[in-house]
């Protein structure tokens, strides 16, 4: 009898729990996404030109664009990773509202005025006009590399959620997720991406709300959840130490998240491409504000779900008892636990996770196609190539990058928790990119040589920190300190039976403190290193200091710094006639 109870308590979290109505809900979402792609690709207002394929003909409305931005930047990484992170380490992401305020203001006043007015399929064309072709290629390479590395993480999370709920093997789920997303993205272009994002966002929000409400009820009410979070130190958010090695210090989170989100919003190809798909600059700003609000709200809900999970498992931690083996399984395990008596809820939640992953991947594939085509392939194609051929090439790029994503997916399972992993991957490219775009916009004295070597220095600097840090973490030499966890209410659990993951030989080695820098600070380090080296080299060498600069390449907040003798009023080569600015 005792053995039976232990077996039931330590049940495998990947046990199939989907019922027939869960499968129906899940399949409806995938089928509807594909139907949208078929409509825009075959029956609707077809994307006959590259501009229509990548920018929707600049005819989109602010609300669907804002919803699409929110959906694309809130993937399964957030829906699975943030609650698990809040459960183990506390609700530091609640401070993200302050960071997003800074990001929104900076983007509206520094970045968008220049990027929106650019007649450029790839925003990295800006770097060629501001600096030189070599700097542009470096930036495009960084973007392509980071996106190719990040896409497998997105697919992995979506496939993990579905695999946990159904018991299907990951190697069967991943190809299906990739193929569906590649299919509707390659057929329909950016209009498909935006409208499927809007549709899938409904699933995502619905899943969050269902799980949150049901979890709160099962945990004794919101006041009980909040009390347990306070007592369990999950709301200790105000550690004002400037120590960058403190994982969740107040300043580490505020400043680090500001730079991290600037890298994924202010200068990111995916975000800028969608903001440019509306007719006017005013509508672009409106889309950005709505997006910022939506992002903060959904992040906060994810953190609160983490608190609900802690309230439920405060005295019997599933990780310690090995009911789950990794952070990434906590949320699916929780959903299967609280939703076992509610028909269809598991299907709705998993559909939300997968739909969020699909929306992020589809936007990523679409923007990758534009960047690879404009920056790497167009130079080798005939100059008289037709628009129809361009669209065909773009679709082939989407298919190829989707295959690459599929092939790389097998390594993700060995790289640790998804939130730190994702922020580390993003920082390798976004740190140098944020630095080089920012000096280009704000510092007219910075020229091509300084920008190029600054970006290279930033890349080397952040890679030299991130790569060893991830290695040490995988070996158990660097561990984040978790908030209090307990197993006092667990039945038939022997804590002494849980093996240690680190050998005594490895415990004698202590990595340098620089590798213990919080993952929130990775983008900050790369951006600051890039900017400092760029400015120093440019000022020391006076590299082409007397060459004229088109003032439309400089942010309005810094145009007063331009010398009159090197100032050129915006040229028709750069200024857009297709995208009118709102007066």
C-alpha positions, -999 to +999 in steps of 0.1 A: +000+000+000+028+023+009+046+016-024+015+024-043+012+058-026+048+067-033+044+058-069+014+080-071+031+109-054+062+107-076+042+104-108+061+113-140+050+148-150+051+139-187+022+114-182-004+119-209-033+140-195-048+154-227-084+144-234-102+145-268-115+180-262-080+192-253-067+180-286-096+197-304-088+231-288-051+227-296-057+217-333-082+246-339-055+271-331-030+255-354-055+251-383-068+286-379-032+300-381-026+281-413-059+293-428-049+329-422-016+322-441-034+306-470-059+335-472-033+362-474-010+341-496-036+329-521-070+346-518-067+379-500-047+410-509-017+391-520+019+402-512+031+408-547+061+430-537+088+427-511+074+458-494+040+442-490+055+409-479+077+425-452+059+457-443+023+448-452+022+477-476+024+502-447-014+498-443-017+481-409-036+496-379-020+505-346-040+480-324-033+448-343+004+459-346+006+465-308-011+431-301+013+414-326+043+431-309+031+420-275+024+384-286+058+381-305+078+393-275+059+371-250+067+336-261+065+304-243+099+315-228+079+340-207+049+319-201+069+289-188+101+307-177+089+337-158+065+318-134+092+293-127+118+320-121+094+338-097+087+306-079+124+299-072+140+333-072+113+359-065+093+385-084+121+408-096+104+411-130+076+431-113+102+460-114+100+458-152+073+484-154+098+510-144+123+497-171+096+497-198+088+533-191+124+543-198+125+521-229+093+536-243+105+572-238+139+564-253+125+546-283+100+574-291+125+603-288+158+587-299+153+558-322+119+558-339+121+593-355+151+581-375+142+545-382+106+552-392+116+577-418+140+552-435+133+536-468+149+504-458+137+468-457+165+459-433+171+485-406+208+477-408+209+498-440+210+527-415+244+516-404+258+516-439+245+551-445+257+563-412+290+545-411+300+520-439+291+487-455+315+467-432+297+479-401+263+471-416+274+435-424+288+430-389+255+442-374+234+420-397+256+390-390+251+395-352+213+398-357+212+367-379+234+347-355+216+356-324+182+349-340+193+315-353+205+307-318+173+319-301+148+303-324+155+267-312+149+279-276+115+292-286+105+260-304+119+239-275+097+256-249+066+252-270+073+216-278+082+209-241+048+222-229+029+200-254+051+170-248+046+173-210+008+174-215+005+146-240+035+123-234+046+125-270+083+125-275+100+159-281+116+147-314+080+142-328+066+174-315+093+198-326+091+191-364+053+196-364+056+230-346+084+242-369+066+231-401+033+247-393+050+280-384+072+280-415+042+271-437+020+301-428+048+326-425+063+317-459+030+319-477+015+351-462+043+374-452+040+401-425+002+404-428-001+367-418+024+373-390+005+402-375-030+388-379-020+353-366-002+370-337-034+389-329-055+357-330-029+337-310-027+365-284-063+358-275-053+322-267-023+333-247-042+358-226-070+334-221-046+307-209-030+331-185-063+342-170-077+307-167-046+293-150-042+324-127-079+324-115-080+286-110-046+286-092-056+314-069-088+296-059-069+263-053-044+282-031-069+298-007-075+332-024-052+361-035-046+373+000-032+339+010-010+339-021+004+373-014+010+365+023+029+333+014+049+352-012+059+378+015+067+352+041+087+332+015+108+362+005+094+363-031+087+400-027+121+411-014+126+435-044+144+464-028+180+454-023+197+486-034+232+472-035+251+481-067+268+447-068+264+433-103+268+397-091+235+399-071+210+382-093+180+402-084+193+435-069+170+465-075+195+485-096+206+453-114+171+446-125+160+482-133+191+491-153+197+457-167+162+452-179+161+487-194+191+479-216+179+443-223+145+456-235+160+484-255+179+457-274+147+438-281+125+469-288+144+501-297+168+486-323+154+452-330+145+443-366+113+425-356+099+454-336+109+482-359+096+463-390+062+461-374+062+497-361+069+508-397+039+488-411+015+515-399+009+546-422+021+574-399+047+582-373+020+591-347+004+557-352+038+541-347+042+558-314+007+548-303+014+512-312+046+513-291+028+527-261+001+501-262+028+475-267+047+486-236+015+485-215+006+451-227+041+437-222+043+449-186+008+435-178+015+401-191+049+399-175+033+408-142+006+381-146+034+356-153+051+366-121+019+363-101+013+328-115+048+320-100+035+333-067+004+311-070+026+281-077+047+289-046+015+293-025+004+258-036+037+241-032+053+261-004+056+231+019+062+204-007+085+216-035+081+195-067+118+202-077+132+189-044+110+158-045+119+152-081+083+153-094+099+175-119+135+175-129+140+211-142+125+246-139+110+244-173+085+217-162+071+235-132+044+254-151+030+224-171+031+203-139+012+230-120-014+233-148-020+195-150-024+195-112-049+224-108-068+217-140-073+180-137-110+185-128-117+212-154-123+197-189-104+216-216-084+239-195-052+220-200-058+222-238-064+260-236-032+266-216-010+244-238-025+260-269-015+294-254+020+283-248+024+269-283+006+298-299+029+322-282+059+303-294+045+302-330+039+340-330+075+347-319+090+322-343+069+335-372+079+371-367+115+361-363+115+340-395+099+369-414+124+394-402+153+370-408+142+367-444+143+404-449+177+409-433+194+379-451+180+389-484+189+426-483+223+423-465+237+391-479+219+377-510+208+408-529+244+416-539+246+383-558+213+385-576+206+402-609+197+439-606+167+435-628+151+407-606+113+409-605+093+415-574+077+380-578+111+364-578+121+385-547+091+371-529+100+336-539+135+340-526+122+354-493+099+324-489+128+300-495+149+319-469+120+314-444+119+277-452+157+273-449+160+291-416+131+270-403+151+239-411+182+253-394+161+259-363+148+224-363+183+209-367+197+229-337+169+221-313+185+190-298+212+210-279+188+233-260+179+207-234+215+208-220+219+246-216+200+254-183+170+274-173+153+292-202+151+328-188+189+332-181+197+312-213+175+334-234+189+366-220+225+354-224+219+345-261+201+378-268+229+398-251+257+384-273+243+403-303+220+429-287+247+444-265+271+454-294+241+462-316+225+485-291+259+502-285+266+508-322+231+521-331+231+544-301+265+560-308+254+564-344+222+582-334+236+603-305+272+610-312+279+627-346+317+625-340+317+587-340+326+575-374+330+541-392+363+529-377+353+536-342+318+521-346+332+489-362+359+482-337+337+492-309+311+466-319+338+440-323+351+449-288+317+447-273+311+413-289+344+399-276+338+414-242+303+400-236+311+366-253+341+362-230+318+366-200+287+347-212+303+316-227+325+307-197+296+316-173+272+292-190+299+265-190+305+269-152+267+269-146+263+237-166+291+221-144+274+233-112+303+257-103+280+288-104+246+285-088+220+311-082+208+313-046+171+303-045+145+316-021+134+293+007+118+260-004+104+233+018+093+196+018+079+194+053+044+184+042+056+159+016+045+123+023+070+094+019+098+117+008+134+112+021+154+144+015+187+126+022+180+104-008+183+133-032+218+132-048+241+162-050+248+174-085+283+186-078+313+164-070+337+173-042+365+177-068+346+204-086+336+222-054+372+232-048+373+254-079+359+290-076+352+308-109+362+345-111+335+369-099+332+385-134+315+352-145+290+356-117+275+389-131+238+387-132+222+377-165+202+410-163+234+429-169+247+411-200+233+435-226+244+465-205+280+452-205+281+447-242+264+480-250+286+501-227+318+484-239+308+491-275+299+527-269+330+536-249+355+520-274+336+536-304+338+571-289+374+568-277+387+555-311+367+582-331+379+610-309+416+598-309+418+592-346+395+620-359+385+594-385+369+612-415+358+639-390+353+665-418+331+644-440+295+656-442+267+638-423+231+636-434+213+651-403+184+627-409+208+599-397+212+616-363+185+615-336+166+648-332+179+651-296+215+652-309+213+672-342+224+703-324+258+687-319+263+686-357+288+711-370+273+734-396+301+727-420+295+690-420+257+691-419+235+679-448+198+683-447+180+650-452+185+636-487+159+620-509+180+589-510+173+583-473+140+600-466+110+579-474+082+590-497+062+558-491+058+563-453+045+599-446+054+614-413+026+628-392+030+665-387 
